[in-house]
Amino acid sequence: MTVQQEMGHTQGLGDANSIWFKLTALTKADPENPMRTLQMMADRYGPVITVNLPNQRVVFLTEPEHFKHVLVQKADDYIKYFDGLKPVFGKSMITHDGVLWQKIRMPQQPAFHPDMFAEYIPYFLQAIRSKMDLWSKLAETGETFEMVEQTWTLAADMICKALFDRDMPFNPHFVFKCVKTYTDVMNHKAIRLKVVNNEEFEVTDEDAAKAMEAWAAVPPAVMAADPREERERTLLKMIEAVTADPSVPEFDQQQAIDEIKQYLWAGTETTALTLAWAMYLVSKNPEAADRVRTAGEATYGDREPTAADYSALAYTRAVIQETMRLYPPVWGLIRVATKPDVIGGKEIRPGDRVVIFGYGAHHNPRFWPEPEEFRPERWMGSTKGQVKYSYLPFGAGKRSCIGGAMSQVENTLALSILLRRFRPEYMGNEPPGINGTVTLTPKGGLKFRVRELS
């Protein structure tokens, strides 16, 4: 596909008709944390807010009972909104609904059964060891680096090794920059100007299109790469098997490529953002970092952790859960109403864009005592008192994230192992700003340096 052809498909996110672009107009009052504007709207106007925009109506939901209504009770009446993301995900299952979505997801589901995690952990650990080798060099030089880039490349390495039986057949730092270029350009026109060495330059649609050309080459490279161990029980093997199955004609070669796109972008980015935000939180709360280290020492000592050790790392897992509460990678889920409905006494019309504002529920004092405080301990005891659907890091209902549980395993192990060897030191603005794009990304990144512990 040429740059010109690709550009024809990249207008959705940054286009004036896109909900992502329109949402920026509602959040300009607080550019450092646009989520606060949405929270204030919810406090002032109630749990169901209708906003009339040109040629479109947006409905904000902030109550867990309404989240349940849309995501669980009437899930078939509210379809996913993915305008502008087709160049990223193609026709992967993340963009589908209904029978077709189920037909595509079912052959892949076994790869994410908890019983498989024990098989994946050795490969997660290999990727973490490679990252430690790099961090050891960074600790020697004392140079600063972008944490999200570090965690993204780690997550991509874990996915390739564990799910695809491949070493990364691409430069993950280059691919990360392609991902970032596209999302910077297409999420919001307002953030297209970049500053490097105090000189402004514009990141253009053509830059985004070139980034997508590079991105499109990644999945075929993964499929063509030599297997590491010829393992039979991998996600890639499952995808190849269903591609060859004539009874599932929908799952053709392009579908296989698009599914790999999904895992290498959506699955990698959400895992990476959580781990990066967790590094920020433990760097600001050194007692939490020390407690993570102590838990690792007590649980697996000098050997490498296993699946059983993951289960025993309760506090480290709680740090990850609390990170996803404070900084949910997906701050809001967007659905499109297909039928008339009523939510909280407000009329819902077909075509309405319904925003499930998970971040707002995560920070609501009615559901979480001292919601702005970093308190992993809140996850250590019984969660019976927790309001159901007030915590949505991976969505809810049948369309919840297929890799959510695996992501928690990856991040818990990575945080435990990395903190036992290194002390991350946050070097950026305090507090870090937030970009409320499709995902909750740190504004300007998260600048760190690391020190190696003796």
N, C-alpha and C positions, 0 to 999 in steps of 0.2 A: 504494500500500500504506500502511495506517495505521500509526501508531506501535505500536498494540497488536498488529497482525498481525505487524509486523516483529520485535517483542520475542519472539514465539513462536519465531522462527528464530535468535535470537542467544544462545541459552543454551549452545551447545557449548563454546566456549573457556573460559569461566569457570565452567562447571558442574562439579560434583564428579565426574561420570562422564567428563569429558574428560581425555585423557592430558596435555594442556597444564597443566591444573590439578593433576593428580596429580604431575607432574614437579616442581612447586614444593616439594612436601613433601620431595623428595630433595635439594633444593639450599638449604634454609633455613640450613644451617650456615655458609654463606659468602654473605651477601646482596649483598656488593659484587662478587663474581665467582662466580656459581653454577657456572660451568664447572669451577672447581677441585675442587669436590666430586665431580663426575662423573669427573674425571681421577684423583682419589685412589681412587675406587671401582674404576676400571680397573686401577690399579697394585696394589691389594690383592687383587682377586678374579679378575683375569685378563681375557682378551679377549672372553669371552661371559658376560654377567652377567644372570641371570634374577631379576626382582624381582616378587614376588607382591603385588598390590594388590587391594583389594576389587573383586570381579567382573571382574578384568582382570589379565593378566600382561604385563609389559614386559620385553623382552630388549634389553640394550645391547650393541652391537658396536663394537669399537675397533680391529680389525685390518684393514688394506687388503685382504687376501685374502678376508675375510668381506664387506667392502663389495662386492667384485667378484661374489661368490657371489649376493648379493641383488639388486644393481642390474643385473648383466650376464648372468650364467650362468642365473639362475632368475628373471629379471625378471617373467615372467608369473605366477609363484606368489606374488608379493608386491605387493599393490596399494597405491595411494597412500592416505594417511590425511588426510582433510580435514574431519573433524567440526568444526562451528562456523564454517567459512569460506564456507559457501554464500551468506550475505548479501553477502559481499565479492565472490566470484567467480562466483556463479550456477552455470551449467552449462558454464562455459568449459573449454577443453581441459585446463587445469591440474588439474581435479578428476576427469578421466576416465582410464580405462585401456583396453587391448585394442583391438579393431577400431574402436570408436567414437572413441577418442582419435586413432587414426591417420587416420580419415576427416576429423576436424575439423582436425588439424594440417597435413595435406598441402597444402591450398590456401593456407596461410599461410607455409609453409616458404620459398618463393622470396624473400620480403621480407627474409629474414635470411641470404641467400647473401652471402659476402664481396664478390662483385662489385658488390653494391648499396651498399656502404658509401661508395664514392666519391661516389655521388649524394646520400647523406645528409649528408656532412660539411659542405657549405655551410650547411645548416639547423642542424646542431649549433653551428656558429660564430655564427650569428645569435642563438641563445639565449644563448650564452656572452657575446656582446657586451652583450646586455641585462642580464645579471647583473653585468657589469663596471660598467655605468652606475650600478646600484644600489649596488655596493660602493664606488664612488667617493664617493657621498653618505655612506655609513656611515663611510668613512675620514675625511671632513671633520668629522663630528660626534663621532667616537671612541666611539660607543655600542656596547654589546655586543649580540650577537645569537646565536640558536640556529643552529648550523651545519647540523644535519640538515634544518631547515626550509629553509635556503638551498639546499642541494644537492637536496632533494626538488623544490622549485619549479623549479630549473634542469632536472632530469631530466624533469619533466613537460612543460616547454616544448620540450625537444629531441624528445621522443616526438611531441608534437602537430605540430610543424613538419615533422619528417622522415618519420614514418610515416603521418600522417593528412592532411598538407597543410592544416593549420589553425593559426591563432593560437589560443592557449588561450581557449575561450569560457566560462571560469569563473575565479573567483579562486583561484589555486593555494594561497595561504596559508590561505584558509578551508577548502579541501578537505583540505589537510594536517592541519589541526586536527581535522577530522572523522575522518580516518584514525586519528589518534593517540588520539582519544577512544574510538573503538571498540576498538582493540587494548588500550588501558589497562584498559578495563572487562572485556573478555572474555578476555584472556589469563590474568590472575591476579586473583583476588579480593583478594589481599594488597596490590595496588598501586592500589586504588580510591580511597584517601584522597589527596587532592592538597593541597599547601600553597602558597598564594598570599598574599604580604604577611603571612606568619607566621600566617595563619588557615587552619585545616583545613576542607575541605569535601569531601563525598562525590561522586564521579562515579558516576552510577547507570546501571542497565540502560536507563532511559528516555532518558538522555543518549546512550547508544550507539545506541538505536533512532532517535533524531532525527538523529544523525550519518549513519546508514545511509540515511535518507530523502534527505538532502542528497546523499550519494554516488550514490544511484540516478539522480539527475537529470543526472549528469555525462556518461555515454556518449551519451544522446540529444542532449545539447547539442552534443557534438563532431560527431555525424553531421549535425545540422541546420545547423551553422555554414557560412558561405561559405568555399569553398576559397580558398587563398592564390594558387595559380598554375594550378589545373586540371591538375595533373600526373597522368599516366596510370599511372605505375609507383609506386604507393604500397600500403601494407598495407591501408589503408581501401578502396581500389579492389578489391583482391583479395577482401576480406571481402564487399563489396557484390556482386561477381560470383558468388561461390559461394552467397550468399543467394538470388540470382535463378535459380540453377540447379536445375531440378526433379529432376535426377538425384541431388541431395544433399538430401533432404527434412529430414534432421536439422539442417541449417544454416539455421534459420529466423531471423526478425528478432530474436527474443530471444537466439538464439545469437550473432548479430552484436554485440548490446549487451554480452553477457557477455564476449566476447573483448576488446572495448575495455576493459572493467573490468579484465581480467587485465593488460593492458599498462600501464594507468594506475595500478595498485596494485603488483602483484608486480614488474613490470619496472622501475617507477620507484623503488620503495623499495630494492631491492637495489643499484641503481646509486647512489642517493643515499647509502646507508649506507657503501658503499665509499669514495666521494669524501670524505665527512665524516671517516671514520677516517683516510684518507690525509692530509687537512689537519691532523689532530691529530698524526700521526706526523712530518710534515715540520716542523711548528712546534716539535716537541721535538728534531728533528735538523736544525738549520739548514744543515749541510753538504750534506745530501741536497736541501734546497730550492734551495741555490745550484747544485748539479749539474743539477737539473731546468731551472733558468733558463739555464744555460750551454748545455745540450743544445738548448733551443729557439732560442737565439740562433744557434747554429752550424748548425742544420738548416733553419729557415725564415726567420730574420732578421726583417726588417720586414714581410714579406708574410704572408698568412694561410696556415696549413698545409693540405696536401693529403693524399690517401690515401698517396702515396709518402712524405710526411714522417712520417706516423704510423708507418710501418714502420721509419723511421730513428730514431725516438725510443725507443731500446732501454732506456735507463736509466729514463726516465719510466714506460714500460710495466712495468719491473721493480718500481718503487715500488708501482704498482697491484697487481701480482701478490703482492708481499710483504704489502701491506695485507690482501688477501683471505686470506692464510695466517694472519696474526695475528688478524684480525677477520673471519672468514667471515660474510657477511650471513646465510646459512642455516647455523646451527651444527650442525644435525642433521637428517637426513631420516628421516621416519617412514613405515614400511610396515606393512601388515597381512598376516600369513601366511594364505594360503588353503588350503594343503596341509601335511600333516606333513612335517617336514624335520629334518635334523641339521646343526648348525653348530658346529664346534670341539668335537665330541663331546657337545654339549648338544642335547636334544630341543626342536624347535620345533613348537608345536601350532597348528592352524588358529585364527585369531582373535587370536593373540599380536600385540602391538604391538612392532615391531622398530625400535629407534632406532639409526640409523647415525650414530655420534658423530664427525662429520668434524672438529670443533674439536679433539677429543682427538688425532687423528692429526696434525693440523697443528702441534700443540705437543709432539709426542713426540720426545725426543732420539734415539730409535732411527732415526727417519726424517729428522730435521732437526738438524744441528749447532747448538748454542746456540739452541734453538727460541724462547726468549723475546726474543731480540735482533732488532731491526729491521735486517735486512741485505739490501737490494735486490740487492746484488752476487751473491747466491746464484742469481739468475735470469739472470745475464749470460753465463754460459758454457754448456757442454753440460749438459743435464739427464738424461744417460744413467744417472747413478747414482741418480736419484730413484726411490724405490719407487713403483711404479704403484698408483694409487688412494689414495695417502697425501695427495693434494691434491684436494679436492672442492668448490671454491667454487660450481660450477654443477651439481653432481651428476655422474652418469656413466651410460653406457649409452644406450639409445634414448630414455630419459626425461630426458636432460640438458636444461638450460635452453635454449630455442630462441633467446633473445636474449643468451646469454653473451658471444659474441665481439663483438657490437655494443656491449654495455655497456663492454667494455674499451676500445674505440675512443672512446666518449663520455668516459670518465673520464681516459684518457691525454691527450686534447686539452684537456679542461677544466683538468686539473691544470697542464699546461704553460703554457697561456695565462694563467690566473689568477695563477700564481706569478710570471710575468714582470712583472706590473703591481702585485701586492700582496704584502705580508708578513702572513700570518695569524698571530695571537697567541692561543694558547689561554689562557682565563681561568678555567677550571673547576678542579675537584678533581683532584689528581694522586695515583695514576692515576685516570682516570675509571672509575666503576663500570659494570657490565654488567647488563642485563636479559636473561636467557635466555628470551625469549618465543619466538614462532614465528621471529622473526629476532633477530639479535644487536644490540640497540639500546643506546646509551649511557644509563646510569641518570642521570636528571636532565638529559639532553641534553649537548651539547658547546658551552659558551659561548665565544665568540670576539669579538675585534675585529680589524679589519684596518687596516694602514697602507699608503698608496700610495707605491710606490717612485718616486724621482725619475728 
